[in-house]
Amino acid sequence: MRATEPQTRENAFDFLREHADTYVDDLIAEFAAERDDHGLRCRLLELIAEARSAKALEVFRDELEGTDESLRFWAVRGLEMLDSREADKALDEARDGGWIS
């Protein structure tokens, strides 16, 4: 997904979307390490959401409190896709705190 050729990046994203659950640990690590490329961070968080893994709960929770609306969107979507009691609680707390509507 870091390739300079757009089609290569898109192909990598499509592959990872289909296999996100297998690579969730790697995706979380890459998201944590990436600080410079906003678009890549958004795509990584989208892939982490696609994985539907409870391992991502803290990642999503942290992004709910952030100021970046794009990342917050994928954090909300990721929590919704987790569909767990813990995810629902995080969403409720974020609504109560005014971080999301």
GROMACS elastic network, one bead per residue, 0.5 to 0.9 nm:
[ bonds ]
;  ai    aj funct       b0    kb
    1     4     6  0.85642   500
    1     6     6  0.89204   500
    1     8     6  0.72452   500
    1    10     6  0.72252   500
    1    11     6  0.81692   500
    1    12     6  0.54885   500
    1    13     6  0.63028   500
    1    40     6  0.77176   500
    2     5     6  0.87707   500
    2     8     6  0.87821   500
    2     9     6  0.65137   500
    2    40     6  0.79956   500
    3     6     6  0.73395   500
    3     7     6  0.89297   500
    3     8     6  0.63890   500
    3     9     6  0.57139   500
    4     7     6  0.89308   500
    4     8     6  0.78128   500
    4     9     6  0.74286   500
    5     8     6  0.54467   500
    5     9     6  0.64719   500
    5    10     6  0.88619   500
    6     9     6  0.51164   500
    6    10     6  0.61717   500
    6    11     6  0.86123   500
    7    11     6  0.60339   500
    7    12     6  0.85233   500
    8    11     6  0.50929   500
    8    12     6  0.61671   500
    8    13     6  0.86013   500
    9    12     6  0.51555   500
    9    13     6  0.61998   500
    9    14     6  0.86670   500
   10    13     6  0.50461   500
   10    14     6  0.61414   500
   10    15     6  0.85966   500
   11    14     6  0.50937   500
   11    15     6  0.61476   500
   11    16     6  0.85824   500
   12    15     6  0.51339   500
   12    16     6  0.61398   500
   12    17     6  0.85274   500
   13    16     6  0.51369   500
   13    17     6  0.60236   500
   13    18     6  0.87208   500
   13    43     6  0.78808   500
   13    44     6  0.87755   500
   13    47     6  0.80566   500
   14    17     6  0.50877   500
   14    18     6  0.64747   500
   14    19     6  0.88315   500
   15    18     6  0.53531   500
   15    19     6  0.64314   500
   15    20     6  0.83247   500
   16    20     6  0.51606   500
   16    21     6  0.87376   500
   16    22     6  0.87763   500
   16    23     6  0.76160   500
   16    47     6  0.70408   500
   17    20     6  0.51789   500
   17    21     6  0.85588   500
   17    46     6  0.85590   500
   17    47     6  0.57428   500
   17    48     6  0.87763   500
   17    50     6  0.65396   500
   17    51     6  0.78967   500
   18    21     6  0.82370   500
   18    50     6  0.84313   500
   18    51     6  0.88867   500
   19    22     6  0.54888   500
   19    23     6  0.67028   500
   19    24     6  0.87490   500
   19    50     6  0.88574   500
   19    51     6  0.77023   500
   20    23     6  0.51643   500
   20    24     6  0.57010   500
   20    27     6  0.78848   500
   20    47     6  0.60010   500
   20    48     6  0.66790   500
   20    49     6  0.85117   500
   20    50     6  0.62034   500
   20    52     6  0.84496   500
   21    24     6  0.52736   500
   21    25     6  0.86612   500
   21    47     6  0.88254   500
   21    48     6  0.79895   500
   21    50     6  0.74164   500
   21    52     6  0.69667   500
   21    53     6  0.69429   500
   22    25     6  0.80962   500
   22    26     6  0.89109   500
   22    51     6  0.77696   500
   23    26     6  0.53212   500
   23    27     6  0.60818   500
   23    28     6  0.86510   500
   23    48     6  0.87581   500
   23    51     6  0.80938   500
   24    28     6  0.60767   500
   24    29     6  0.85543   500
   24    47     6  0.81468   500
   24    48     6  0.61279   500
   24    51     6  0.62123   500
   24    52     6  0.88304   500
   24    53     6  0.73424   500
   24    55     6  0.79970   500
   24    56     6  0.80604   500
   25    28     6  0.52153   500
   25    29     6  0.62401   500
   25    30     6  0.86631   500
   25    48     6  0.88995   500
   25    55     6  0.79335   500
   25    56     6  0.87156   500
   26    29     6  0.50753   500
   26    30     6  0.60958   500
   26    31     6  0.85213   500
   27    30     6  0.50954   500
   27    31     6  0.60596   500
   27    32     6  0.85742   500
   27    44     6  0.63240   500
   27    45     6  0.80015   500
   27    47     6  0.73912   500
   27    48     6  0.63342   500
   28    31     6  0.50856   500
   28    32     6  0.61878   500
   28    33     6  0.86492   500
   28    44     6  0.78124   500
   28    45     6  0.79864   500
   28    48     6  0.68078   500
   28    55     6  0.87105   500
   28    56     6  0.72374   500
   28    59     6  0.76815   500
   29    32     6  0.51340   500
   29    33     6  0.61941   500
   29    34     6  0.86499   500
   30    33     6  0.50726   500
   30    34     6  0.59891   500
   30    41     6  0.85105   500
   30    44     6  0.76008   500
   31    34     6  0.53272   500
   31    35     6  0.81467   500
   31    40     6  0.83605   500
   31    41     6  0.59018   500
   31    42     6  0.87286   500
   31    44     6  0.59581   500
   31    45     6  0.69166   500
   31    48     6  0.88543   500
   31    59     6  0.89923   500
   32    35     6  0.77913   500
   32    41     6  0.87720   500
   32    59     6  0.85924   500
   34    37     6  0.68144   500
   34    38     6  0.84341   500
   34    40     6  0.79122   500
   34    41     6  0.65610   500
   35    38     6  0.73216   500
   35    41     6  0.76217   500
   36    40     6  0.86704   500
   36    41     6  0.84792   500
   37    40     6  0.53496   500
   37    41     6  0.63130   500
   37    42     6  0.88481   500
   38    41     6  0.50639   500
   38    42     6  0.63087   500
   38    43     6  0.87211   500
   39    42     6  0.51680   500
   39    43     6  0.62780   500
   39    44     6  0.86170   500
   40    43     6  0.50315   500
   40    44     6  0.60082   500
   40    45     6  0.85208   500
   41    44     6  0.50749   500
   41    45     6  0.61636   500
   41    46     6  0.85567   500
   41    71     6  0.78137   500
   42    45     6  0.51734   500
   42    46     6  0.61681   500
   42    47     6  0.86903   500
   42    70     6  0.67532   500
   42    71     6  0.58487   500
   42    74     6  0.73375   500
   43    47     6  0.62280   500
   43    48     6  0.86141   500
   43    74     6  0.89306   500
   44    47     6  0.50483   500
   44    48     6  0.61617   500
   44    49     6  0.86111   500
   45    49     6  0.61766   500
   45    50     6  0.86062   500
   45    59     6  0.86651   500
   45    60     6  0.83490   500
   45    71     6  0.71608   500
   45    74     6  0.61932   500
   45    75     6  0.72559   500
   45    78     6  0.80829   500
   46    49     6  0.50720   500
   46    50     6  0.63041   500
   46    51     6  0.88518   500
   46    71     6  0.87232   500
   46    74     6  0.57858   500
   46    75     6  0.82249   500
   46    77     6  0.82853   500
   46    78     6  0.74834   500
   47    51     6  0.63848   500
   48    51     6  0.51557   500
   48    52     6  0.70910   500
   48    53     6  0.77191   500
   48    56     6  0.69353   500
   48    74     6  0.89895   500
   48    78     6  0.73237   500
   49    52     6  0.55386   500
   49    53     6  0.76765   500
   49    56     6  0.77935   500
   49    60     6  0.85291   500
   49    74     6  0.70681   500
   49    75     6  0.74777   500
   49    77     6  0.68255   500
   49    79     6  0.75248   500
   49    80     6  0.88485   500
   49    81     6  0.67798   500
   49    82     6  0.78469   500
   50    53     6  0.83429   500
   50    78     6  0.72407   500
   50    81     6  0.76401   500
   51    56     6  0.86799   500
   51    78     6  0.87040   500
   51    81     6  0.89354   500
   51    82     6  0.88876   500
   52    55     6  0.86597   500
   52    56     6  0.79013   500
   52    78     6  0.70624   500
   52    79     6  0.84338   500
   52    81     6  0.60520   500
   52    82     6  0.51936   500
   52    83     6  0.86261   500
   53    56     6  0.57911   500
   53    57     6  0.76943   500
   53    82     6  0.67193   500
   54    57     6  0.54200   500
   54    58     6  0.86388   500
   54    82     6  0.68235   500
   54    84     6  0.84420   500
   54    86     6  0.89845   500
   54    87     6  0.86495   500
   55    58     6  0.73970   500
   55    59     6  0.82687   500
   56    59     6  0.51585   500
   56    60     6  0.62676   500
   56    61     6  0.85839   500
   56    78     6  0.82360   500
   56    79     6  0.87015   500
   56    82     6  0.89566   500
   57    60     6  0.53144   500
   57    61     6  0.61126   500
   57    62     6  0.86607   500
   57    75     6  0.89919   500
   57    78     6  0.83110   500
   57    79     6  0.70969   500
   57    82     6  0.82299   500
   57    86     6  0.79806   500
   57    87     6  0.68505   500
   57    90     6  0.86729   500
   58    62     6  0.60042   500
   58    63     6  0.85713   500
   59    62     6  0.52856   500
   59    63     6  0.64106   500
   59    64     6  0.88629   500
   59    75     6  0.77378   500
   60    63     6  0.52031   500
   60    64     6  0.63283   500
   60    71     6  0.88196   500
   60    72     6  0.79981   500
   60    74     6  0.78962   500
   60    76     6  0.71357   500
   60    77     6  0.89178   500
   60    78     6  0.66920   500
   60    79     6  0.66564   500
   60    87     6  0.88842   500
   60    90     6  0.88493   500
   61    64     6  0.52577   500
   61    65     6  0.71605   500
   61    75     6  0.70626   500
   61    76     6  0.85787   500
   61    79     6  0.82313   500
   61    87     6  0.84649   500
   61    90     6  0.65067   500
   61    91     6  0.83295   500
   61    94     6  0.85610   500
   62    65     6  0.57670   500
   62    66     6  0.69514   500
   62    75     6  0.83890   500
   63    66     6  0.50040   500
   63    67     6  0.82052   500
   63    68     6  0.80239   500
   63    71     6  0.63028   500
   63    72     6  0.55034   500
   63    73     6  0.89017   500
   63    74     6  0.85552   500
   63    75     6  0.59588   500
   63    76     6  0.86849   500
   64    67     6  0.82729   500
   64    68     6  0.89082   500
   64    69     6  0.89456   500
   64    71     6  0.79062   500
   64    72     6  0.50920   500
   64    73     6  0.82204   500
   64    75     6  0.61200   500
   64    76     6  0.70576   500
   64    90     6  0.87078   500
   64    91     6  0.84113   500
   64    94     6  0.67873   500
   64    99     6  0.66165   500
   64   100     6  0.75472   500
   65    68     6  0.89090   500
   65    72     6  0.76701   500
   65    94     6  0.76223   500
   65    99     6  0.62329   500
   65   100     6  0.88642   500
   66    69     6  0.78504   500
   66    71     6  0.78635   500
   66    72     6  0.67976   500
   66    99     6  0.83640   500
   67    71     6  0.84322   500
   67    72     6  0.76474   500
   67    99     6  0.88783   500
   68    71     6  0.55120   500
   68    72     6  0.61231   500
   68    73     6  0.86606   500
   69    73     6  0.60105   500
   69    74     6  0.87598   500
   70    73     6  0.51103   500
   70    74     6  0.65939   500
   70    75     6  0.87156   500
   71    74     6  0.52274   500
   71    75     6  0.61169   500
   71    76     6  0.86531   500
   72    76     6  0.61576   500
   72    77     6  0.85143   500
   72    99     6  0.88238   500
   72   100     6  0.82104   500
   73    76     6  0.52697   500
   73    77     6  0.61964   500
   73    78     6  0.85600   500
   73   100     6  0.89750   500
   74    78     6  0.58425   500
   74    79     6  0.84639   500
   75    78     6  0.50001   500
   75    79     6  0.61936   500
   75    80     6  0.85615   500
   76    79     6  0.51763   500
   76    80     6  0.61595   500
   76    81     6  0.85927   500
   76    91     6  0.71324   500
   76   100     6  0.83894   500
   77    80     6  0.50379   500
   77    81     6  0.61171   500
   77    82     6  0.86482   500
   78    81     6  0.50459   500
   78    82     6  0.62262   500
   78    83     6  0.88659   500
   78    87     6  0.87170   500
   79    82     6  0.50601   500
   79    83     6  0.66493   500
   79    84     6  0.80256   500
   79    86     6  0.87834   500
   79    87     6  0.50889   500
   79    88     6  0.71626   500
   79    90     6  0.78448   500
   79    91     6  0.72156   500
   80    83     6  0.53521   500
   80    84     6  0.81924   500
   80    87     6  0.69917   500
   80    88     6  0.73855   500
   80    91     6  0.82207   500
   81    84     6  0.85011   500
   81    87     6  0.87808   500
   82    85     6  0.89846   500
   82    86     6  0.88924   500
   82    87     6  0.64455   500
   82    88     6  0.87081   500
   83    86     6  0.84139   500
   83    87     6  0.63664   500
   83    88     6  0.69375   500
   84    87     6  0.51315   500
   84    88     6  0.61539   500
   84    89     6  0.85482   500
   85    88     6  0.51429   500
   85    89     6  0.61548   500
   85    90     6  0.87128   500
   86    89     6  0.50663   500
   86    90     6  0.62769   500
   86    91     6  0.87384   500
   87    90     6  0.50834   500
   87    91     6  0.62830   500
   87    92     6  0.86272   500
   88    91     6  0.50951   500
   88    92     6  0.61155   500
   88    93     6  0.85869   500
   89    92     6  0.50282   500
   89    93     6  0.61148   500
   89    94     6  0.85524   500
   90    93     6  0.51445   500
   90    94     6  0.61596   500
   90    95     6  0.86609   500
   91    94     6  0.50506   500
   91    95     6  0.61989   500
   91    96     6  0.85759   500
   91   100     6  0.81275   500
   92    95     6  0.51234   500
   92    96     6  0.61140   500
   92    97     6  0.84958   500
   93    97     6  0.59695   500
   93    98     6  0.85108   500
   93    99     6  0.86916   500
   94    98     6  0.61272   500
   94    99     6  0.51657   500
   94   100     6  0.58351   500
   94   101     6  0.82476   500
   95    98     6  0.50782   500
   95    99     6  0.59663   500
   95   100     6  0.50877   500
   95   101     6  0.56211   500
   96    99     6  0.77667   500
   96   100     6  0.83388   500
   96   101     6  0.87391   500
   97   100     6  0.78464   500
   98   101     6  0.67656   500
